[in-house]
Structure formats: C-alpha cells, structure tokens
C-alpha cells in the first residue's frame, strides 16, 4: 500500500500556515521578506515578534513581490515571484521543514531550510538576495569553527536559542545585525556573483530553534547534518 504524504502546509489565498505538533507558523506570501511569523514550537509560544527566514529584503526598500504561483506539498512550501524592472531576476523561495528532535538532532526543537533559486533574462546582472530574521535579542555570535557560516542568537529570557546556518557551498558574505525597537535583525546576503542568462543559481540557509542549555552542541549537529543533506528537489 502506498504511504499517504501528510500535508502540513495549508494555503488560503496568499496566507500559508504550517500546522504540526512540532511547529506552527504562518507565511504571508505577499510579504515573503517577513518569513515565518508567529512560530510556536512543540506547543510552546515563541515571542510574537519573531520572524525567521524572510527572503527578498533589499536596501533601501523591500521589493514588491507580485506572487506568480505557489503550492504546498507535505513539509514543503514553494512560492515563485516573476522578474520585474526593479528586481531583474525570477525568484523561487522553497521553505522545507526538516525532520528533527531525534538522534543527533535531539536538541533541535524545529528547523526550517530555505532554498532560494534565481534566474534572469538579462545578459549582465549580479543580483543580491537578502535572507532576514527578527528576534527578541540584543546580539548574535558567529561560531568561528564554521568559518562564518553559522550564527547563534540567544533571545532574552528564553530557554531556546536560534541557530542560522548558510550552507558552506553558498556562503559568500558575513551575516549582519542591526538593533531596532522591534528586536535584533539578522541578515544574510546571498549570491552577488555574475548571473548569466539561462542559468539558475541556488543557495540554502537553515534556521532552527534549539535547546538553550546545549545550543552550541545542537549547532554542531545541525551543521554536520546540513553538510550531508541532499539538495531538495522541486518541480
């Protein structure tokens, strides 16, 4: 008997909700730069201002996304945004909820992997895509063992930490932080290399909530798992 794939993502117009015992969150597909909002992990509420793995925030203004299409399948949510004059590339954002909480990843409460794909019809462009997070914290720490690919944020008064890892193959720029009245903005710039017409560039970033008491060990486990994880397949 063929196994039935459980659908955890549900799309209502342009609002996508993930609903599983381990993680609840929503994404406004017309505001992908806000990322996953209102996350709740294993029944525990995360600060309502938290936003993780938003995509497409470029300085000085966020671009208008003009959602072209979206679909959900199992743990995966895919949204595609067309090339425009202001954004000279077609962008696809693919959020995949990683299976965690057991084995080497026992201290990882929830993990989402974002794959960003871009392509262009132009002959000469070098686009940059920003992945952003907003967290109730004062600072972030780069974990030096991972050559700038891994960043750890410890929110104030919480029993969890946030770990962000850029896949080493895709890491090109250091993470940046900005303290705002709403919280700590953690931003990662992807790409920035010459993009040839007809070529697709991809990059992967993971964001995870982990147990505060063992957050560096959890970051190590996540990093090692990421190194050996297969590239997600999209259609």
Backbone torsions as a table, in degrees:
resi	resn	phi	psi	omega
1	UNK	NA	133.0	-179.1
2	UNK	-73.0	133.7	179.9
3	UNK	-70.4	141.6	178.6
4	UNK	-89.2	130.0	179.7
5	UNK	-81.1	120.1	178.6
6	UNK	-72.8	131.6	179.3
7	UNK	-97.8	109.3	-179.2
8	UNK	-93.0	-24.5	175.7
9	UNK	-89.8	137.5	176.9
10	UNK	-132.8	127.6	-176.8
11	UNK	-107.4	125.7	173.9
12	UNK	-120.6	104.7	-173.3
13	UNK	60.5	-111.4	178.5
14	UNK	-111.9	14.1	178.1
15	UNK	-105.8	119.8	-179.7
16	UNK	-108.4	132.0	178.9
17	UNK	-120.3	136.2	173.0
18	UNK	-104.3	127.5	-173.7
19	UNK	-136.1	99.1	176.2
20	UNK	-142.7	159.8	-179.4
21	UNK	-57.4	-32.2	-176.0
22	UNK	-83.5	-24.0	-175.4
23	UNK	-156.5	135.3	169.6
24	UNK	-128.3	136.7	-179.1
25	UNK	-166.1	168.4	175.8
26	UNK	-137.1	154.4	174.8
27	UNK	-132.0	126.6	172.5
28	UNK	-87.2	108.2	-173.7
29	UNK	-69.3	-12.8	170.7
30	UNK	-86.3	-6.0	177.9
31	UNK	-134.3	59.1	-175.3
32	UNK	-62.8	-20.0	179.0
33	UNK	-69.2	-13.6	175.5
34	UNK	-85.8	-15.8	176.3
35	UNK	64.0	-151.9	177.6
36	UNK	-75.5	126.0	-178.2
37	UNK	-117.2	158.6	177.4
38	UNK	51.3	45.2	-178.5
39	UNK	-68.5	141.1	172.6
40	UNK	-130.9	124.1	-173.2
41	UNK	-110.9	123.7	176.6
42	UNK	48.6	43.0	177.2
43	UNK	82.9	-8.0	179.6
44	UNK	-96.7	138.4	-178.0
45	UNK	-83.3	129.5	172.8
46	UNK	-90.6	152.1	178.8
47	UNK	-45.4	130.9	-172.6
48	UNK	-62.8	-19.8	-179.6
49	UNK	-82.0	-10.1	-174.7
50	UNK	-65.0	133.7	173.7
51	UNK	-135.4	132.5	-179.3
52	UNK	-130.5	145.8	174.3
53	UNK	55.5	48.9	169.0
54	UNK	-78.7	151.6	-175.4
55	UNK	-133.4	135.0	171.4
56	UNK	105.2	13.6	179.6
57	UNK	-87.5	108.0	179.1
58	UNK	-114.4	145.5	178.5
59	UNK	-77.5	146.6	0.8
60	UNK	-90.9	-11.0	-177.5
61	UNK	-128.1	146.4	173.0
62	UNK	-68.3	137.9	-179.8
63	UNK	-72.3	159.7	175.7
64	UNK	-83.8	118.1	-167.7
65	UNK	-74.5	-33.9	179.7
66	UNK	49.7	65.1	-177.6
67	UNK	-51.6	127.4	179.2
68	UNK	-91.6	-45.9	179.0
69	UNK	-161.0	160.4	176.5
70	UNK	-153.5	154.3	173.6
71	UNK	-156.5	159.5	179.3
72	UNK	-126.5	145.8	178.2
73	UNK	-154.1	113.3	179.7
74	UNK	61.0	-118.8	179.4
75	UNK	-91.7	5.1	-171.5
76	UNK	-109.2	139.8	174.1
77	UNK	-129.7	127.1	-176.4
78	UNK	-125.6	131.8	178.1
79	UNK	-134.1	137.6	-177.3
80	UNK	-120.8	136.0	-178.3
81	UNK	-124.4	130.3	-172.7
82	UNK	-75.5	161.7	172.5
83	UNK	-68.1	139.4	176.8
84	UNK	-132.8	174.8	177.3
85	UNK	-63.4	-38.8	-178.6
86	UNK	-78.8	-25.7	-179.6
87	UNK	-124.5	95.4	-168.6
88	UNK	-80.5	42.9	177.2
89	UNK	-160.6	153.1	171.2
90	UNK	-85.9	135.6	-176.1
91	UNK	-124.7	135.3	172.2
92	UNK	-121.9	126.2	177.0
93	UNK	-107.9	130.2	-175.1
94	UNK	-128.7	105.7	176.8
95	UNK	-95.5	122.9	-178.9
96	UNK	-123.2	122.7	178.1
97	UNK	-83.7	119.1	-174.7
98	UNK	-82.0	142.0	176.9
99	UNK	-76.0	114.5	-176.0
100	UNK	-135.8	-174.3	175.6
101	UNK	92.9	10.4	-179.7
102	UNK	-150.3	164.3	179.0
103	UNK	58.3	-136.9	-179.7
104	UNK	-64.7	-20.3	-178.4
105	UNK	-102.5	27.8	-177.1
106	UNK	-63.6	-29.3	-178.8
107	UNK	-90.0	6.8	178.3
108	UNK	-98.9	114.9	-177.4
109	UNK	-78.5	-38.3	-179.8
110	UNK	-157.7	144.2	-179.7
111	UNK	-145.7	133.5	176.9
112	UNK	-124.5	132.9	176.8
113	UNK	-106.1	127.1	177.5
114	UNK	-106.0	122.9	172.6
115	UNK	-108.7	126.2	178.9
116	UNK	-111.7	126.8	177.6
117	UNK	-121.4	137.7	178.2
118	UNK	-135.8	149.4	170.1
119	UNK	-151.6	162.2	-173.2
120	UNK	-140.5	157.6	173.2
121	UNK	-96.7	-2.8	-178.0
122	UNK	-84.6	156.8	-179.5
123	UNK	-87.3	-22.0	-174.0
124	UNK	-144.7	100.2	177.2
125	UNK	-155.6	152.1	177.8
126	UNK	-135.9	72.6	-172.2
127	UNK	-70.1	152.8	173.4
128	UNK	-121.5	132.2	175.3
129	UNK	-115.9	134.0	-178.4
130	UNK	-104.4	131.2	171.4
131	UNK	-103.1	125.8	-173.5
132	UNK	-126.4	152.9	176.6
133	UNK	-136.0	151.2	173.9
134	UNK	-127.5	121.6	-172.8
135	UNK	-135.0	146.0	179.5
136	UNK	-78.6	71.5	-174.9
137	UNK	-143.1	170.4	-179.3
138	UNK	-103.4	-27.7	-179.3
139	UNK	-157.5	170.9	178.4
140	UNK	-128.5	152.2	-177.7
141	UNK	-122.7	124.6	171.3
142	UNK	-77.7	136.3	178.8
143	UNK	-91.6	105.4	-168.7
144	UNK	-62.0	-24.6	-178.8
145	UNK	-64.4	-16.7	-175.0
146	UNK	-111.5	22.1	169.4
147	UNK	56.6	37.5	177.1
148	UNK	84.0	-1.4	-177.9
149	UNK	-81.0	-20.7	-174.4
150	UNK	-120.3	134.5	-179.4
151	UNK	-129.0	138.9	-178.0
152	UNK	-118.8	130.5	178.2
153	UNK	-122.9	129.8	179.4
154	UNK	-112.7	96.5	-179.7
155	UNK	-59.2	149.8	-177.8
156	UNK	-63.1	130.8	172.7
157	UNK	64.8	17.5	-177.3
158	UNK	-105.8	157.4	175.8
159	UNK	-98.2	13.4	178.8
160	UNK	-129.9	158.6	174.3
161	UNK	-124.6	159.4	177.5
162	UNK	-110.1	130.4	178.2
163	UNK	-116.6	129.1	173.4
164	UNK	-119.2	132.5	-179.4
165	UNK	-129.7	124.9	170.6
166	UNK	-91.9	131.9	-179.9
167	UNK	-57.3	132.8	-175.9
168	UNK	-54.1	-32.0	178.8
169	UNK	-65.3	-28.6	-173.6
170	UNK	-102.6	-4.1	-174.8
171	UNK	-76.5	123.6	-179.0
172	UNK	-135.0	-20.6	-175.2
173	UNK	-134.5	144.8	175.1
174	UNK	-68.5	152.3	174.8
175	UNK	-69.9	150.2	176.4
176	UNK	-122.4	149.3	178.6
177	UNK	-127.2	148.3	175.7
178	UNK	-139.7	129.2	177.0
179	UNK	-86.8	125.3	180.0
180	UNK	-125.4	166.3	176.1
181	UNK	-58.2	-27.2	-178.9
182	UNK	-82.9	-18.2	-178.1
183	UNK	143.3	-168.0	-178.6
184	UNK	-87.1	123.4	173.4
185	UNK	-92.0	124.8	176.4
186	UNK	-113.7	119.4	-174.1
187	UNK	-124.9	142.5	177.3
188	UNK	-128.4	128.4	178.5
189	UNK	-94.2	129.6	178.1
190	UNK	-110.5	153.4	175.9
191	UNK	69.3	-131.4	-174.5
192	UNK	89.0	2.7	176.4
193	UNK	-98.2	163.9	178.6
194	UNK	-58.6	129.1	178.9
195	UNK	-113.6	118.0	-178.1
196	UNK	-87.5	144.6	176.4
197	UNK	-55.3	133.1	178.6
198	UNK	88.8	-6.0	-179.7
199	UNK	-101.3	141.8	175.6
200	UNK	-106.0	125.8	172.3
201	UNK	-101.7	141.0	177.8
202	UNK	-132.0	149.1	174.4
203	UNK	-145.7	150.8	-177.7
204	UNK	-126.5	139.7	178.3
205	UNK	-136.2	137.4	174.7
206	UNK	-112.5	140.8	172.1
207	UNK	-126.0	134.2	-174.1
208	UNK	-143.5	143.6	168.9
209	UNK	-94.8	126.0	-176.0
210	UNK	-130.5	162.6	178.8
211	UNK	-64.2	127.7	-177.0
212	UNK	-58.2	-41.7	-173.9
213	UNK	-64.1	-22.5	-177.0
214	UNK	-131.9	37.7	-170.9
215	UNK	-69.1	-35.0	-179.6
216	UNK	-70.9	-37.3	175.8
217	UNK	-65.7	-39.0	177.6
218	UNK	-65.2	-38.3	177.9
219	UNK	-62.7	-40.2	177.8
220	UNK	-61.9	-45.5	179.8
221	UNK	-62.7	-41.6	178.9
222	UNK	-64.0	-43.3	180.0
223	UNK	-60.5	-47.9	-179.3
224	UNK	-64.7	-38.4	177.9
225	UNK	-65.7	-40.4	-180.0
226	UNK	-62.7	-40.0	-179.1
227	UNK	-57.7	-34.4	-174.4
228	UNK	-104.3	3.0	-178.7
229	UNK	-75.4	136.4	178.3
230	UNK	-70.4	153.0	176.6
231	UNK	-66.7	127.2	178.8
232	UNK	-60.2	147.0	179.2
233	UNK	-101.8	131.8	177.5
234	UNK	-118.7	162.6	178.0
235	UNK	-128.1	NA	NA
